[in-house]
């Protein structure tokens, strides 16, 4: 994220603080706006990060195969969990 902040600051300085505009050379206001937009794009991309999802299926409260007190042997409650991992830079 630091390169994005650096570009945004330099772009803001060039776009809003520099008042000289020699004829026949680079327009510093346009260059500053381009750098400012690029810096904001980099900051947005870095803050967004990447997201990974994984599904975990577990059987909770498994039934003892020797205790057949109401449910068939081997049945339990199946639980599916979606776990979202988010990577930040």
TIMARSE-99768 format. One line per field, with one value per residue: residue number from 1; x, y, z of N, C-alpha, C in turn. Coordinates in steps of 0.02 Angstrom, whole numbers, plus 50000, padded with zeros to 5 digits. Each point is the difference from the previous one (the first is absolute). Example, Ala and Ser with C-alpha at 12.3 -4.5 7.8 and 13.67 -1.06 7.14 Angstrom:
BEGIN
i <- c(1/2)
nu <- c(50660/49982)
nv <- c(49716/50053)
nw <- c(50390/49964)
cau <- c(49955/50042)
cav <- c(50059/50059)
caw <- c(50000/50003)
cu <- c(50045/49961)
cv <- c(50060/50055)
cw <- c(50000/50037)
//
This chain:
BEGIN
i <- c(1/2/3/4/5/6/7/8/9/10/11/12/13/14/15/16/17/18/19/20/21/22/23/24/25/26/27/28/29/30/31/32/33/34/35/36/37/38/39/40/41/42/43/44/45/46/47/48/49/50/51/52/53/54/55/56/57/58/59/60/61/62/63/64/65/66/67/68/69/70/71/72/73/74/75/76/77/78/79/80/81/82/83/84/85/86/87/88/89)
nu <- c(50041/50061/50011/49941/50017/50060/49972/49954/50048/50043/49950/49981/50063/50011/49943/50011/50063/50016/50023/50061/49996/50064/50003/49966/49985/50013/49936/50026/49948/50008/50066/49987/49951/50042/50050/49957/49974/50062/50017/49943/50014/50062/49979/49954/50047/50042/49951/49987/50065/50010/49947/50007/49959/49987/49976/49982/49999/49964/50011/49951/50014/50055/49962/49999/50037/50022/49986/49951/50005/49997/50064/50002/50037/50048/49940/50014/50017/49987/50057/49975/50064/49983/50064/50000/50054/50021/50036/50040/50018)
nv <- c(49941/49995/49961/49976/50000/49975/49959/49986/49999/49967/49961/49999/49993/49958/49970/50007/49983/49966/50062/49976/50030/49982/50043/49954/49997/49960/49983/50032/50038/49987/50009/50052/50016/49986/50029/50049/49994/49996/50048/50033/49984/50016/50055/50010/49986/50037/50044/49988/49989/49940/49971/49953/49958/49968/49942/50000/49936/50004/49944/50035/49986/49968/49954/49976/49962/49997/50066/49958/50050/50002/50004/49992/49947/50041/50018/50059/50056/50009/50032/50046/50018/50061/49990/50064/49989/50053/50007/50028/50052)
nw <- c(50000/50022/49947/50016/50064/49984/49954/50045/50046/49962/49982/50063/50015/49950/50017/50064/50008/49946/49997/49991/49942/49993/49951/49966/50064/50048/49995/50052/49986/49935/50004/50038/49958/49951/50032/50012/49940/49976/50041/49985/49937/50011/50031/49954/49955/50035/50008/49936/49989/50021/49976/50046/49969/50056/49980/50064/49988/50055/50034/50028/50061/49983/49973/50060/49960/50063/49998/49988/50041/49937/49991/49936/50001/50020/50023/49976/50025/49935/50010/49958/50001/49983/49991/50014/49963/50034/49946/50044/49965)
cau <- c(49959/50044/50010/49940/49997/50052/49978/49944/50026/50037/49951/49963/50045/50008/49936/49969/50046/50047/49965/50037/49982/50038/49971/50036/50024/49950/49949/50009/49934/49977/50044/49980/49936/50012/50033/49952/49953/50037/50011/49937/49988/50044/49975/49938/50018/50034/49952/49953/50030/49972/49957/49996/49948/50005/49942/50020/49943/50016/49945/49999/49959/49992/49964/50038/49969/49975/49940/49951/49943/49951/50025/50041/50071/50041/49973/50013/49977/50050/50003/50044/50020/50039/50050/50027/50065/50014/50070/50015/50072)
cav <- c(50059/50058/50031/50036/50063/50043/50027/50045/50062/50035/50023/50056/50058/50024/50024/50056/50048/50028/50052/50019/49962/50027/49984/49950/49944/49955/50030/49966/49985/49937/49947/49990/49964/49931/49967/49996/49946/49937/49987/49978/49932/49954/49995/49960/49930/49972/49991/49947/49936/49943/49960/49929/49966/49928/49970/49946/49959/49958/49963/50013/49956/49934/49951/49940/49945/49950/50027/50010/50025/50040/50017/49946/50004/50036/50066/50056/50063/50026/50073/50030/50068/50036/50040/50049/50025/50062/50018/50072/50013)
caw <- c(50000/50004/49934/49981/50039/49974/49936/50011/50029/49948/49951/50029/50001/49932/49974/50036/50031/49952/49961/49940/49940/49944/49935/49961/50040/50029/50042/50065/50029/49970/50027/50069/50003/49980/50057/50054/49984/50005/50071/50030/49976/50037/50069/49998/49986/50059/50055/49982/50016/49964/50043/49983/50038/50003/50032/50045/50019/50058/50030/50071/50041/49968/50040/50017/49963/50046/50032/49948/50037/49966/49933/49972/50015/49952/49982/50044/49970/49954/50002/49949/50018/49949/50034/49954/50019/49964/50003/49999/49990)
cu <- c(50043/50014/49938/49993/50052/49979/49944/50024/50038/49952/49960/50043/50006/49935/49976/50049/50048/49962/50037/49979/50038/49970/50043/50026/49940/49951/50000/49934/49974/50041/49980/49935/50008/50032/49952/49951/50035/50012/49938/49982/50043/49977/49938/50016/50033/49951/49951/50028/49972/49962/49997/49946/50014/49941/50025/49936/50021/49937/50005/49953/49991/49968/50045/49966/49971/49936/49950/49935/49951/50022/50039/50074/50036/49972/50019/49973/50057/49996/50049/50014/50039/50046/50031/50065/50013/50073/50007/50074/50025)
cv <- c(50063/50031/50040/50066/50049/50031/50051/50067/50041/50028/50059/50063/50029/50030/50064/50052/50033/50049/50019/49956/50030/49977/49948/49941/49960/50040/49962/49984/49934/49942/49986/49963/49927/49961/49992/49943/49932/49981/49976/49929/49949/49991/49956/49927/49967/49989/49945/49931/49944/49956/49929/49969/49925/49973/49941/49963/49954/49964/50010/49951/49932/49951/49939/49940/49946/50022/50017/50028/50044/50019/49941/50011/50040/50068/50051/50062/50027/50076/50023/50071/50029/50048/50047/50027/50063/50019/50076/50007/50045)
cw <- c(50000/49931/49977/50036/49973/49934/50010/50028/49948/49948/50026/50002/49931/49973/50033/50027/49950/49955/49936/49942/49941/49933/49965/50040/50027/50042/50067/50033/49973/50027/50073/50007/49980/50058/50058/49988/50005/50073/50036/49977/50036/50073/50002/49989/50061/50057/49986/50018/49957/50050/49974/50044/49998/50039/50042/50020/50057/50023/50075/50035/49966/50049/50011/49965/50047/50035/49946/50030/49962/49929/49974/50015/49946/49980/50053/49966/49958/49999/49946/50020/49941/50037/49948/50028/49959/50011/49995/49990/50055)
//
